[in-house]
């Protein structure tokens, strides 16, 4: 991103996919991996890390410290095949 007052260096990250097989859920694996990712983001001086959470993942990310975004824009999409 271009630098701005909210992003002085313009460096941001985005988590695209996180999945834990059902038999391994509830063991803190996702929490541990996400905390490692956030530690790395801090080391690389990222201004923020974004993700889109499913209903199942929301409590995990909320517990880690992710917050719902204040969005000043309306997300829109144009589907070519519709």
MIKOL-491906 format. One record per atom (N, C-alpha, C): residue number from 1; residue in one letter; chain; atom name; x, y, z. Coordinates in nm, 2 decimals. Layout:
# residues N
<site><i>NUM</i><aa>a</aa><ch>A</ch><at>CA</at><x>X</x><y>Y</y><z>Z</z></site>
...
//
This chain:
# residues 82
<site><i>1</i><aa>x</aa><ch>A</ch><at>N</at><x>0.08</x><y>-0.12</y><z>0.00</z></site>
<site><i>1</i><aa>x</aa><ch>A</ch><at>CA</at><x>0.00</x><y>0.00</y><z>0.00</z></site>
<site><i>1</i><aa>x</aa><ch>A</ch><at>C</at><x>0.09</x><y>0.12</y><z>0.00</z></site>
<site><i>2</i><aa>x</aa><ch>A</ch><at>N</at><x>0.04</x><y>0.23</y><z>-0.06</z></site>
<site><i>2</i><aa>x</aa><ch>A</ch><at>CA</at><x>0.11</x><y>0.36</y><z>-0.04</z></site>
<site><i>2</i><aa>x</aa><ch>A</ch><at>C</at><x>0.12</x><y>0.40</y><z>0.10</z></site>
<site><i>3</i><aa>x</aa><ch>A</ch><at>N</at><x>0.23</x><y>0.46</y><z>0.15</z></site>
<site><i>3</i><aa>x</aa><ch>A</ch><at>CA</at><x>0.23</x><y>0.51</y><z>0.28</z></site>
<site><i>3</i><aa>x</aa><ch>A</ch><at>C</at><x>0.12</x><y>0.61</y><z>0.31</z></site>
<site><i>4</i><aa>x</aa><ch>A</ch><at>N</at><x>0.08</x><y>0.62</y><z>0.43</z></site>
<site><i>4</i><aa>x</aa><ch>A</ch><at>CA</at><x>-0.02</x><y>0.72</y><z>0.47</z></site>
<site><i>4</i><aa>x</aa><ch>A</ch><at>C</at><x>-0.01</x><y>0.73</y><z>0.62</z></site>
<site><i>5</i><aa>x</aa><ch>A</ch><at>N</at><x>-0.08</x><y>0.83</y><z>0.68</z></site>
<site><i>5</i><aa>x</aa><ch>A</ch><at>CA</at><x>-0.07</x><y>0.84</y><z>0.83</z></site>
<site><i>5</i><aa>x</aa><ch>A</ch><at>C</at><x>-0.10</x><y>0.71</y><z>0.91</z></site>
<site><i>6</i><aa>x</aa><ch>A</ch><at>N</at><x>-0.19</x><y>0.63</y><z>0.86</z></site>
<site><i>6</i><aa>x</aa><ch>A</ch><at>CA</at><x>-0.22</x><y>0.50</y><z>0.93</z></site>
<site><i>6</i><aa>x</aa><ch>A</ch><at>C</at><x>-0.12</x><y>0.40</y><z>0.89</z></site>
<site><i>7</i><aa>x</aa><ch>A</ch><at>N</at><x>-0.05</x><y>0.41</y><z>0.78</z></site>
<site><i>7</i><aa>x</aa><ch>A</ch><at>CA</at><x>0.04</x><y>0.31</y><z>0.74</z></site>
<site><i>7</i><aa>x</aa><ch>A</ch><at>C</at><x>0.17</x><y>0.38</y><z>0.70</z></site>
<site><i>8</i><aa>x</aa><ch>A</ch><at>N</at><x>0.25</x><y>0.42</y><z>0.80</z></site>
<site><i>8</i><aa>x</aa><ch>A</ch><at>CA</at><x>0.37</x><y>0.50</y><z>0.77</z></site>
<site><i>8</i><aa>x</aa><ch>A</ch><at>C</at><x>0.47</x><y>0.44</y><z>0.67</z></site>
<site><i>9</i><aa>x</aa><ch>A</ch><at>N</at><x>0.48</x><y>0.31</y><z>0.67</z></site>
<site><i>9</i><aa>x</aa><ch>A</ch><at>CA</at><x>0.57</x><y>0.25</y><z>0.57</z></site>
<site><i>9</i><aa>x</aa><ch>A</ch><at>C</at><x>0.50</x><y>0.18</y><z>0.46</z></site>
<site><i>10</i><aa>x</aa><ch>A</ch><at>N</at><x>0.37</x><y>0.17</y><z>0.47</z></site>
<site><i>10</i><aa>x</aa><ch>A</ch><at>CA</at><x>0.29</x><y>0.11</y><z>0.37</z></site>
<site><i>10</i><aa>x</aa><ch>A</ch><at>C</at><x>0.29</x><y>-0.04</y><z>0.37</z></site>
<site><i>11</i><aa>x</aa><ch>A</ch><at>N</at><x>0.36</x><y>-0.11</y><z>0.46</z></site>
<site><i>11</i><aa>x</aa><ch>A</ch><at>CA</at><x>0.37</x><y>-0.25</y><z>0.47</z></site>
<site><i>11</i><aa>x</aa><ch>A</ch><at>C</at><x>0.25</x><y>-0.32</y><z>0.54</z></site>
<site><i>12</i><aa>x</aa><ch>A</ch><at>N</at><x>0.18</x><y>-0.40</y><z>0.47</z></site>
<site><i>12</i><aa>x</aa><ch>A</ch><at>CA</at><x>0.07</x><y>-0.47</y><z>0.53</z></site>
<site><i>12</i><aa>x</aa><ch>A</ch><at>C</at><x>0.07</x><y>-0.62</y><z>0.49</z></site>
<site><i>13</i><aa>x</aa><ch>A</ch><at>N</at><x>0.00</x><y>-0.70</y><z>0.57</z></site>
<site><i>13</i><aa>x</aa><ch>A</ch><at>CA</at><x>0.00</x><y>-0.84</y><z>0.54</z></site>
<site><i>13</i><aa>x</aa><ch>A</ch><at>C</at><x>-0.15</x><y>-0.89</y><z>0.53</z></site>
<site><i>14</i><aa>x</aa><ch>A</ch><at>N</at><x>-0.17</x><y>-1.00</y><z>0.46</z></site>
<site><i>14</i><aa>x</aa><ch>A</ch><at>CA</at><x>-0.30</x><y>-1.06</y><z>0.45</z></site>
<site><i>14</i><aa>x</aa><ch>A</ch><at>C</at><x>-0.30</x><y>-1.21</y><z>0.47</z></site>
<site><i>15</i><aa>x</aa><ch>A</ch><at>N</at><x>-0.38</x><y>-1.26</y><z>0.55</z></site>
<site><i>15</i><aa>x</aa><ch>A</ch><at>CA</at><x>-0.39</x><y>-1.40</y><z>0.57</z></site>
<site><i>15</i><aa>x</aa><ch>A</ch><at>C</at><x>-0.50</x><y>-1.45</y><z>0.48</z></site>
<site><i>16</i><aa>x</aa><ch>A</ch><at>N</at><x>-0.46</x><y>-1.54</y><z>0.39</z></site>
<site><i>16</i><aa>x</aa><ch>A</ch><at>CA</at><x>-0.56</x><y>-1.58</y><z>0.29</z></site>
<site><i>16</i><aa>x</aa><ch>A</ch><at>C</at><x>-0.63</x><y>-1.71</y><z>0.32</z></site>
<site><i>17</i><aa>x</aa><ch>A</ch><at>N</at><x>-0.56</x><y>-1.81</y><z>0.38</z></site>
<site><i>17</i><aa>x</aa><ch>A</ch><at>CA</at><x>-0.63</x><y>-1.94</y><z>0.41</z></site>
<site><i>17</i><aa>x</aa><ch>A</ch><at>C</at><x>-0.57</x><y>-2.00</y><z>0.53</z></site>
<site><i>18</i><aa>x</aa><ch>A</ch><at>N</at><x>-0.65</x><y>-2.04</y><z>0.63</z></site>
<site><i>18</i><aa>x</aa><ch>A</ch><at>CA</at><x>-0.61</x><y>-2.11</y><z>0.74</z></site>
<site><i>18</i><aa>x</aa><ch>A</ch><at>C</at><x>-0.71</x><y>-2.23</y><z>0.76</z></site>
<site><i>19</i><aa>x</aa><ch>A</ch><at>N</at><x>-0.66</x><y>-2.35</y><z>0.77</z></site>
<site><i>19</i><aa>x</aa><ch>A</ch><at>CA</at><x>-0.75</x><y>-2.46</y><z>0.79</z></site>
<site><i>19</i><aa>x</aa><ch>A</ch><at>C</at><x>-0.68</x><y>-2.56</y><z>0.88</z></site>
<site><i>20</i><aa>x</aa><ch>A</ch><at>N</at><x>-0.76</x><y>-2.61</y><z>0.97</z></site>
<site><i>20</i><aa>x</aa><ch>A</ch><at>CA</at><x>-0.71</x><y>-2.72</y><z>1.06</z></site>
<site><i>20</i><aa>x</aa><ch>A</ch><at>C</at><x>-0.81</x><y>-2.84</y><z>1.04</z></site>
<site><i>21</i><aa>x</aa><ch>A</ch><at>N</at><x>-0.75</x><y>-2.95</y><z>1.02</z></site>
<site><i>21</i><aa>x</aa><ch>A</ch><at>CA</at><x>-0.83</x><y>-3.07</y><z>1.00</z></site>
<site><i>21</i><aa>x</aa><ch>A</ch><at>C</at><x>-0.91</x><y>-3.09</y><z>1.13</z></site>
<site><i>22</i><aa>x</aa><ch>A</ch><at>N</at><x>-1.04</x><y>-3.14</y><z>1.12</z></site>
<site><i>22</i><aa>x</aa><ch>A</ch><at>CA</at><x>-1.12</x><y>-3.15</y><z>1.24</z></site>
<site><i>22</i><aa>x</aa><ch>A</ch><at>C</at><x>-1.06</x><y>-3.23</y><z>1.35</z></site>
<site><i>23</i><aa>x</aa><ch>A</ch><at>N</at><x>-0.99</x><y>-3.34</y><z>1.32</z></site>
<site><i>23</i><aa>x</aa><ch>A</ch><at>CA</at><x>-0.93</x><y>-3.42</y><z>1.43</z></site>
<site><i>23</i><aa>x</aa><ch>A</ch><at>C</at><x>-0.82</x><y>-3.35</y><z>1.51</z></site>
<site><i>24</i><aa>x</aa><ch>A</ch><at>N</at><x>-0.77</x><y>-3.23</y><z>1.45</z></site>
<site><i>24</i><aa>x</aa><ch>A</ch><at>CA</at><x>-0.67</x><y>-3.16</y><z>1.52</z></site>
<site><i>24</i><aa>x</aa><ch>A</ch><at>C</at><x>-0.72</x><y>-3.03</y><z>1.58</z></site>
<site><i>25</i><aa>x</aa><ch>A</ch><at>N</at><x>-0.84</x><y>-3.00</y><z>1.57</z></site>
<site><i>25</i><aa>x</aa><ch>A</ch><at>CA</at><x>-0.90</x><y>-2.87</y><z>1.62</z></site>
<site><i>25</i><aa>x</aa><ch>A</ch><at>C</at><x>-0.91</x><y>-2.88</y><z>1.77</z></site>
<site><i>26</i><aa>x</aa><ch>A</ch><at>N</at><x>-0.90</x><y>-2.76</y><z>1.83</z></site>
<site><i>26</i><aa>x</aa><ch>A</ch><at>CA</at><x>-0.91</x><y>-2.75</y><z>1.98</z></site>
<site><i>26</i><aa>x</aa><ch>A</ch><at>C</at><x>-0.78</x><y>-2.77</y><z>2.05</z></site>
<site><i>27</i><aa>x</aa><ch>A</ch><at>N</at><x>-0.68</x><y>-2.78</y><z>1.98</z></site>
<site><i>27</i><aa>x</aa><ch>A</ch><at>CA</at><x>-0.55</x><y>-2.81</y><z>2.04</z></site>
<site><i>27</i><aa>x</aa><ch>A</ch><at>C</at><x>-0.46</x><y>-2.69</y><z>2.04</z></site>
<site><i>28</i><aa>x</aa><ch>A</ch><at>N</at><x>-0.51</x><y>-2.57</y><z>1.99</z></site>
<site><i>28</i><aa>x</aa><ch>A</ch><at>CA</at><x>-0.43</x><y>-2.45</y><z>1.99</z></site>
<site><i>28</i><aa>x</aa><ch>A</ch><at>C</at><x>-0.33</x><y>-2.44</y><z>1.88</z></site>
<site><i>29</i><aa>x</aa><ch>A</ch><at>N</at><x>-0.34</x><y>-2.52</y><z>1.78</z></site>
<site><i>29</i><aa>x</aa><ch>A</ch><at>CA</at><x>-0.25</x><y>-2.52</y><z>1.66</z></site>
<site><i>29</i><aa>x</aa><ch>A</ch><at>C</at><x>-0.27</x><y>-2.39</y><z>1.59</z></site>
<site><i>30</i><aa>x</aa><ch>A</ch><at>N</at><x>-0.39</x><y>-2.35</y><z>1.55</z></site>
<site><i>30</i><aa>x</aa><ch>A</ch><at>CA</at><x>-0.41</x><y>-2.23</y><z>1.48</z></site>
<site><i>30</i><aa>x</aa><ch>A</ch><at>C</at><x>-0.36</x><y>-2.11</y><z>1.56</z></site>
<site><i>31</i><aa>x</aa><ch>A</ch><at>N</at><x>-0.39</x><y>-2.11</y><z>1.69</z></site>
<site><i>31</i><aa>x</aa><ch>A</ch><at>CA</at><x>-0.35</x><y>-1.99</y><z>1.77</z></site>
<site><i>31</i><aa>x</aa><ch>A</ch><at>C</at><x>-0.20</x><y>-1.98</y><z>1.77</z></site>
<site><i>32</i><aa>x</aa><ch>A</ch><at>N</at><x>-0.13</x><y>-2.09</y><z>1.79</z></site>
<site><i>32</i><aa>x</aa><ch>A</ch><at>CA</at><x>0.02</x><y>-2.09</y><z>1.79</z></site>
<site><i>32</i><aa>x</aa><ch>A</ch><at>C</at><x>0.07</x><y>-2.04</y><z>1.65</z></site>
<site><i>33</i><aa>x</aa><ch>A</ch><at>N</at><x>0.02</x><y>-2.09</y><z>1.54</z></site>
<site><i>33</i><aa>x</aa><ch>A</ch><at>CA</at><x>0.07</x><y>-2.05</y><z>1.41</z></site>
<site><i>33</i><aa>x</aa><ch>A</ch><at>C</at><x>0.04</x><y>-1.90</y><z>1.39</z></site>
<site><i>34</i><aa>x</aa><ch>A</ch><at>N</at><x>-0.08</x><y>-1.86</y><z>1.43</z></site>
<site><i>34</i><aa>x</aa><ch>A</ch><at>CA</at><x>-0.12</x><y>-1.72</y><z>1.40</z></site>
<site><i>34</i><aa>x</aa><ch>A</ch><at>C</at><x>-0.03</x><y>-1.63</y><z>1.49</z></site>
<site><i>35</i><aa>x</aa><ch>A</ch><at>N</at><x>0.00</x><y>-1.67</y><z>1.61</z></site>
<site><i>35</i><aa>x</aa><ch>A</ch><at>CA</at><x>0.09</x><y>-1.59</y><z>1.69</z></site>
<site><i>35</i><aa>x</aa><ch>A</ch><at>C</at><x>0.23</x><y>-1.58</y><z>1.64</z></site>
<site><i>36</i><aa>x</aa><ch>A</ch><at>N</at><x>0.28</x><y>-1.69</y><z>1.58</z></site>
<site><i>36</i><aa>x</aa><ch>A</ch><at>CA</at><x>0.41</x><y>-1.69</y><z>1.51</z></site>
<site><i>36</i><aa>x</aa><ch>A</ch><at>C</at><x>0.40</x><y>-1.60</y><z>1.39</z></site>
<site><i>37</i><aa>x</aa><ch>A</ch><at>N</at><x>0.29</x><y>-1.60</y><z>1.31</z></site>
<site><i>37</i><aa>x</aa><ch>A</ch><at>CA</at><x>0.28</x><y>-1.51</y><z>1.20</z></site>
<site><i>37</i><aa>x</aa><ch>A</ch><at>C</at><x>0.28</x><y>-1.37</y><z>1.24</z></site>
<site><i>38</i><aa>x</aa><ch>A</ch><at>N</at><x>0.21</x><y>-1.34</y><z>1.35</z></site>
<site><i>38</i><aa>x</aa><ch>A</ch><at>CA</at><x>0.21</x><y>-1.20</y><z>1.40</z></site>
<site><i>38</i><aa>x</aa><ch>A</ch><at>C</at><x>0.34</x><y>-1.15</y><z>1.45</z></site>
<site><i>39</i><aa>x</aa><ch>A</ch><at>N</at><x>0.42</x><y>-1.24</y><z>1.52</z></site>
<site><i>39</i><aa>x</aa><ch>A</ch><at>CA</at><x>0.55</x><y>-1.21</y><z>1.56</z></site>
<site><i>39</i><aa>x</aa><ch>A</ch><at>C</at><x>0.64</x><y>-1.18</y><z>1.44</z></site>
<site><i>40</i><aa>x</aa><ch>A</ch><at>N</at><x>0.63</x><y>-1.25</y><z>1.33</z></site>
<site><i>40</i><aa>x</aa><ch>A</ch><at>CA</at><x>0.71</x><y>-1.23</y><z>1.21</z></site>
<site><i>40</i><aa>x</aa><ch>A</ch><at>C</at><x>0.66</x><y>-1.09</y><z>1.15</z></site>
<site><i>41</i><aa>x</aa><ch>A</ch><at>N</at><x>0.53</x><y>-1.07</y><z>1.15</z></site>
<site><i>41</i><aa>x</aa><ch>A</ch><at>CA</at><x>0.48</x><y>-0.94</y><z>1.09</z></site>
<site><i>41</i><aa>x</aa><ch>A</ch><at>C</at><x>0.54</x><y>-0.82</y><z>1.17</z></site>
<site><i>42</i><aa>x</aa><ch>A</ch><at>N</at><x>0.55</x><y>-0.83</y><z>1.30</z></site>
<site><i>42</i><aa>x</aa><ch>A</ch><at>CA</at><x>0.61</x><y>-0.73</y><z>1.39</z></site>
<site><i>42</i><aa>x</aa><ch>A</ch><at>C</at><x>0.76</x><y>-0.71</y><z>1.36</z></site>
<site><i>43</i><aa>x</aa><ch>A</ch><at>N</at><x>0.83</x><y>-0.82</y><z>1.34</z></site>
<site><i>43</i><aa>x</aa><ch>A</ch><at>CA</at><x>0.97</x><y>-0.82</y><z>1.31</z></site>
<site><i>43</i><aa>x</aa><ch>A</ch><at>C</at><x>1.00</x><y>-0.75</y><z>1.17</z></site>
<site><i>44</i><aa>x</aa><ch>A</ch><at>N</at><x>0.90</x><y>-0.77</y><z>1.08</z></site>
<site><i>44</i><aa>x</aa><ch>A</ch><at>CA</at><x>0.92</x><y>-0.71</y><z>0.95</z></site>
<site><i>44</i><aa>x</aa><ch>A</ch><at>C</at><x>0.85</x><y>-0.57</y><z>0.94</z></site>
<site><i>45</i><aa>x</aa><ch>A</ch><at>N</at><x>0.81</x><y>-0.52</y><z>1.06</z></site>
<site><i>45</i><aa>x</aa><ch>A</ch><at>CA</at><x>0.75</x><y>-0.39</y><z>1.07</z></site>
<site><i>45</i><aa>x</aa><ch>A</ch><at>C</at><x>0.63</x><y>-0.36</y><z>0.99</z></site>
<site><i>46</i><aa>x</aa><ch>A</ch><at>N</at><x>0.54</x><y>-0.46</y><z>0.97</z></site>
<site><i>46</i><aa>x</aa><ch>A</ch><at>CA</at><x>0.42</x><y>-0.44</y><z>0.90</z></site>
<site><i>46</i><aa>x</aa><ch>A</ch><at>C</at><x>0.33</x><y>-0.35</y><z>0.99</z></site>
<site><i>47</i><aa>x</aa><ch>A</ch><at>N</at><x>0.25</x><y>-0.27</y><z>0.92</z></site>
<site><i>47</i><aa>x</aa><ch>A</ch><at>CA</at><x>0.16</x><y>-0.18</y><z>1.00</z></site>
<site><i>47</i><aa>x</aa><ch>A</ch><at>C</at><x>0.03</x><y>-0.26</y><z>1.04</z></site>
<site><i>48</i><aa>x</aa><ch>A</ch><at>N</at><x>-0.01</x><y>-0.36</y><z>0.97</z></site>
<site><i>48</i><aa>x</aa><ch>A</ch><at>CA</at><x>-0.13</x><y>-0.43</y><z>1.00</z></site>
<site><i>48</i><aa>x</aa><ch>A</ch><at>C</at><x>-0.13</x><y>-0.57</y><z>0.93</z></site>
<site><i>49</i><aa>x</aa><ch>A</ch><at>N</at><x>-0.22</x><y>-0.66</y><z>0.98</z></site>
<site><i>49</i><aa>x</aa><ch>A</ch><at>CA</at><x>-0.24</x><y>-0.79</y><z>0.91</z></site>
<site><i>49</i><aa>x</aa><ch>A</ch><at>C</at><x>-0.39</x><y>-0.80</y><z>0.90</z></site>
<site><i>50</i><aa>x</aa><ch>A</ch><at>N</at><x>-0.44</x><y>-0.83</y><z>0.78</z></site>
<site><i>50</i><aa>x</aa><ch>A</ch><at>CA</at><x>-0.59</x><y>-0.84</y><z>0.76</z></site>
<site><i>50</i><aa>x</aa><ch>A</ch><at>C</at><x>-0.62</x><y>-0.99</y><z>0.73</z></site>
<site><i>51</i><aa>x</aa><ch>A</ch><at>N</at><x>-0.75</x><y>-1.02</y><z>0.76</z></site>
<site><i>51</i><aa>x</aa><ch>A</ch><at>CA</at><x>-0.80</x><y>-1.15</y><z>0.72</z></site>
<site><i>51</i><aa>x</aa><ch>A</ch><at>C</at><x>-0.95</x><y>-1.15</y><z>0.72</z></site>
<site><i>52</i><aa>x</aa><ch>A</ch><at>N</at><x>-1.01</x><y>-1.24</y><z>0.65</z></site>
<site><i>52</i><aa>x</aa><ch>A</ch><at>CA</at><x>-1.15</x><y>-1.26</y><z>0.65</z></site>
<site><i>52</i><aa>x</aa><ch>A</ch><at>C</at><x>-1.18</x><y>-1.39</y><z>0.73</z></site>
<site><i>53</i><aa>x</aa><ch>A</ch><at>N</at><x>-1.26</x><y>-1.38</y><z>0.83</z></site>
<site><i>53</i><aa>x</aa><ch>A</ch><at>CA</at><x>-1.28</x><y>-1.49</y><z>0.92</z></site>
<site><i>53</i><aa>x</aa><ch>A</ch><at>C</at><x>-1.41</x><y>-1.56</y><z>0.89</z></site>
<site><i>54</i><aa>x</aa><ch>A</ch><at>N</at><x>-1.41</x><y>-1.69</y><z>0.90</z></site>
<site><i>54</i><aa>x</aa><ch>A</ch><at>CA</at><x>-1.54</x><y>-1.77</y><z>0.89</z></site>
<site><i>54</i><aa>x</aa><ch>A</ch><at>C</at><x>-1.60</x><y>-1.76</y><z>1.03</z></site>
<site><i>55</i><aa>x</aa><ch>A</ch><at>N</at><x>-1.72</x><y>-1.81</y><z>1.04</z></site>
<site><i>55</i><aa>x</aa><ch>A</ch><at>CA</at><x>-1.79</x><y>-1.82</y><z>1.17</z></site>
<site><i>55</i><aa>x</aa><ch>A</ch><at>C</at><x>-1.71</x><y>-1.91</y><z>1.27</z></site>
<site><i>56</i><aa>x</aa><ch>A</ch><at>N</at><x>-1.65</x><y>-2.02</y><z>1.22</z></site>
<site><i>56</i><aa>x</aa><ch>A</ch><at>CA</at><x>-1.58</x><y>-2.11</y><z>1.30</z></site>
<site><i>56</i><aa>x</aa><ch>A</ch><at>C</at><x>-1.44</x><y>-2.05</y><z>1.35</z></site>
<site><i>57</i><aa>x</aa><ch>A</ch><at>N</at><x>-1.38</x><y>-1.97</y><z>1.26</z></site>
<site><i>57</i><aa>x</aa><ch>A</ch><at>CA</at><x>-1.25</x><y>-1.91</y><z>1.29</z></site>
<site><i>57</i><aa>x</aa><ch>A</ch><at>C</at><x>-1.26</x><y>-1.78</y><z>1.37</z></site>
<site><i>58</i><aa>x</aa><ch>A</ch><at>N</at><x>-1.37</x><y>-1.71</y><z>1.37</z></site>
<site><i>58</i><aa>x</aa><ch>A</ch><at>CA</at><x>-1.39</x><y>-1.58</y><z>1.43</z></site>
<site><i>58</i><aa>x</aa><ch>A</ch><at>C</at><x>-1.35</x><y>-1.58</y><z>1.58</z></site>
<site><i>59</i><aa>x</aa><ch>A</ch><at>N</at><x>-1.39</x><y>-1.68</y><z>1.66</z></site>
<site><i>59</i><aa>x</aa><ch>A</ch><at>CA</at><x>-1.35</x><y>-1.67</y><z>1.80</z></site>
<site><i>59</i><aa>x</aa><ch>A</ch><at>C</at><x>-1.20</x><y>-1.69</y><z>1.82</z></site>
<site><i>60</i><aa>x</aa><ch>A</ch><at>N</at><x>-1.14</x><y>-1.77</y><z>1.74</z></site>
<site><i>60</i><aa>x</aa><ch>A</ch><at>CA</at><x>-0.99</x><y>-1.78</y><z>1.75</z></site>
<site><i>60</i><aa>x</aa><ch>A</ch><at>C</at><x>-0.92</x><y>-1.65</y><z>1.73</z></site>
<site><i>61</i><aa>x</aa><ch>A</ch><at>N</at><x>-0.96</x><y>-1.59</y><z>1.61</z></site>
<site><i>61</i><aa>x</aa><ch>A</ch><at>CA</at><x>-0.89</x><y>-1.46</y><z>1.58</z></site>
<site><i>61</i><aa>x</aa><ch>A</ch><at>C</at><x>-0.92</x><y>-1.35</y><z>1.68</z></site>
<site><i>62</i><aa>x</aa><ch>A</ch><at>N</at><x>-1.05</x><y>-1.35</y><z>1.72</z></site>
<site><i>62</i><aa>x</aa><ch>A</ch><at>CA</at><x>-1.09</x><y>-1.25</y><z>1.82</z></site>
<site><i>62</i><aa>x</aa><ch>A</ch><at>C</at><x>-1.00</x><y>-1.26</y><z>1.95</z></site>
<site><i>63</i><aa>x</aa><ch>A</ch><at>N</at><x>-0.98</x><y>-1.39</y><z>1.99</z></site>
<site><i>63</i><aa>x</aa><ch>A</ch><at>CA</at><x>-0.90</x><y>-1.42</y><z>2.11</z></site>
<site><i>63</i><aa>x</aa><ch>A</ch><at>C</at><x>-0.76</x><y>-1.37</y><z>2.10</z></site>
<site><i>64</i><aa>x</aa><ch>A</ch><at>N</at><x>-0.71</x><y>-1.38</y><z>1.98</z></site>
<site><i>64</i><aa>x</aa><ch>A</ch><at>CA</at><x>-0.57</x><y>-1.35</y><z>1.95</z></site>
<site><i>64</i><aa>x</aa><ch>A</ch><at>C</at><x>-0.55</x><y>-1.19</y><z>1.95</z></site>
<site><i>65</i><aa>x</aa><ch>A</ch><at>N</at><x>-0.66</x><y>-1.12</y><z>1.92</z></site>
<site><i>65</i><aa>x</aa><ch>A</ch><at>CA</at><x>-0.66</x><y>-0.98</y><z>1.92</z></site>
<site><i>65</i><aa>x</aa><ch>A</ch><at>C</at><x>-0.70</x><y>-0.91</y><z>1.79</z></site>
<site><i>66</i><aa>x</aa><ch>A</ch><at>N</at><x>-0.74</x><y>-0.99</y><z>1.69</z></site>
<site><i>66</i><aa>x</aa><ch>A</ch><at>CA</at><x>-0.79</x><y>-0.93</y><z>1.57</z></site>
<site><i>66</i><aa>x</aa><ch>A</ch><at>C</at><x>-0.93</x><y>-0.86</y><z>1.60</z></site>
<site><i>67</i><aa>x</aa><ch>A</ch><at>N</at><x>-0.95</x><y>-0.75</y><z>1.53</z></site>
<site><i>67</i><aa>x</aa><ch>A</ch><at>CA</at><x>-1.07</x><y>-0.67</y><z>1.55</z></site>
<site><i>67</i><aa>x</aa><ch>A</ch><at>C</at><x>-1.15</x><y>-0.66</y><z>1.42</z></site>
<site><i>68</i><aa>x</aa><ch>A</ch><at>N</at><x>-1.28</x><y>-0.64</y><z>1.43</z></site>
<site><i>68</i><aa>x</aa><ch>A</ch><at>CA</at><x>-1.35</x><y>-0.61</y><z>1.31</z></site>
<site><i>68</i><aa>x</aa><ch>A</ch><at>C</at><x>-1.31</x><y>-0.48</y><z>1.25</z></site>
<site><i>69</i><aa>x</aa><ch>A</ch><at>N</at><x>-1.30</x><y>-0.47</y><z>1.12</z></site>
<site><i>69</i><aa>x</aa><ch>A</ch><at>CA</at><x>-1.25</x><y>-0.35</y><z>1.05</z></site>
<site><i>69</i><aa>x</aa><ch>A</ch><at>C</at><x>-1.36</x><y>-0.25</y><z>1.05</z></site>
<site><i>70</i><aa>x</aa><ch>A</ch><at>N</at><x>-1.32</x><y>-0.12</y><z>1.07</z></site>
<site><i>70</i><aa>x</aa><ch>A</ch><at>CA</at><x>-1.41</x><y>-0.01</y><z>1.04</z></site>
<site><i>70</i><aa>x</aa><ch>A</ch><at>C</at><x>-1.39</x><y>0.02</y><z>0.89</z></site>
<site><i>71</i><aa>x</aa><ch>A</ch><at>N</at><x>-1.49</x><y>-0.01</y><z>0.81</z></site>
<site><i>71</i><aa>x</aa><ch>A</ch><at>CA</at><x>-1.48</x><y>0.01</y><z>0.67</z></site>
<site><i>71</i><aa>x</aa><ch>A</ch><at>C</at><x>-1.55</x><y>0.13</y><z>0.62</z></site>
<site><i>72</i><aa>x</aa><ch>A</ch><at>N</at><x>-1.47</x><y>0.23</y><z>0.57</z></site>
<site><i>72</i><aa>x</aa><ch>A</ch><at>CA</at><x>-1.53</x><y>0.35</y><z>0.52</z></site>
<site><i>72</i><aa>x</aa><ch>A</ch><at>C</at><x>-1.58</x><y>0.33</y><z>0.37</z></site>
<site><i>73</i><aa>x</aa><ch>A</ch><at>N</at><x>-1.55</x><y>0.22</y><z>0.32</z></site>
<site><i>73</i><aa>x</aa><ch>A</ch><at>CA</at><x>-1.59</x><y>0.19</y><z>0.18</z></site>
<site><i>73</i><aa>x</aa><ch>A</ch><at>C</at><x>-1.69</x><y>0.08</y><z>0.18</z></site>
<site><i>74</i><aa>x</aa><ch>A</ch><at>N</at><x>-1.77</x><y>0.07</y><z>0.07</z></site>
<site><i>74</i><aa>x</aa><ch>A</ch><at>CA</at><x>-1.86</x><y>-0.03</y><z>0.05</z></site>
<site><i>74</i><aa>x</aa><ch>A</ch><at>C</at><x>-1.80</x><y>-0.13</y><z>-0.05</z></site>
<site><i>75</i><aa>x</aa><ch>A</ch><at>N</at><x>-1.78</x><y>-0.25</y><z>0.00</z></site>
<site><i>75</i><aa>x</aa><ch>A</ch><at>CA</at><x>-1.72</x><y>-0.35</y><z>-0.09</z></site>
<site><i>75</i><aa>x</aa><ch>A</ch><at>C</at><x>-1.82</x><y>-0.39</y><z>-0.20</z></site>
<site><i>76</i><aa>x</aa><ch>A</ch><at>N</at><x>-1.77</x><y>-0.39</y><z>-0.32</z></site>
<site><i>76</i><aa>x</aa><ch>A</ch><at>CA</at><x>-1.85</x><y>-0.42</y><z>-0.44</z></site>
<site><i>76</i><aa>x</aa><ch>A</ch><at>C</at><x>-1.78</x><y>-0.52</y><z>-0.53</z></site>
<site><i>77</i><aa>x</aa><ch>A</ch><at>N</at><x>-1.86</x><y>-0.59</y><z>-0.61</z></site>
<site><i>77</i><aa>x</aa><ch>A</ch><at>CA</at><x>-1.80</x><y>-0.68</y><z>-0.71</z></site>
<site><i>77</i><aa>x</aa><ch>A</ch><at>C</at><x>-1.89</x><y>-0.69</y><z>-0.83</z></site>
<site><i>78</i><aa>x</aa><ch>A</ch><at>N</at><x>-1.82</x><y>-0.70</y><z>-0.95</z></site>
<site><i>78</i><aa>x</aa><ch>A</ch><at>CA</at><x>-1.90</x><y>-0.73</y><z>-1.07</z></site>
<site><i>78</i><aa>x</aa><ch>A</ch><at>C</at><x>-1.86</x><y>-0.86</y><z>-1.12</z></site>
<site><i>79</i><aa>x</aa><ch>A</ch><at>N</at><x>-1.95</x><y>-0.95</y><z>-1.13</z></site>
<site><i>79</i><aa>x</aa><ch>A</ch><at>CA</at><x>-1.93</x><y>-1.09</y><z>-1.18</z></site>
<site><i>79</i><aa>x</aa><ch>A</ch><at>C</at><x>-1.96</x><y>-1.09</y><z>-1.33</z></site>
<site><i>80</i><aa>x</aa><ch>A</ch><at>N</at><x>-1.86</x><y>-1.13</y><z>-1.40</z></site>
<site><i>80</i><aa>x</aa><ch>A</ch><at>CA</at><x>-1.86</x><y>-1.13</y><z>-1.55</z></site>
<site><i>80</i><aa>x</aa><ch>A</ch><at>C</at><x>-1.96</x><y>-1.24</y><z>-1.60</z></site>
<site><i>81</i><aa>x</aa><ch>A</ch><at>N</at><x>-1.96</x><y>-1.35</y><z>-1.53</z></site>
<site><i>81</i><aa>x</aa><ch>A</ch><at>CA</at><x>-2.04</x><y>-1.47</y><z>-1.58</z></site>
<site><i>81</i><aa>x</aa><ch>A</ch><at>C</at><x>-2.19</x><y>-1.47</y><z>-1.53</z></site>
<site><i>82</i><aa>x</aa><ch>A</ch><at>N</at><x>-2.23</x><y>-1.36</y><z>-1.48</z></site>
<site><i>82</i><aa>x</aa><ch>A</ch><at>CA</at><x>-2.37</x><y>-1.36</y><z>-1.43</z></site>
<site><i>82</i><aa>x</aa><ch>A</ch><at>C</at><x>-2.46</x><y>-1.27</y><z>-1.51</z></site>
//
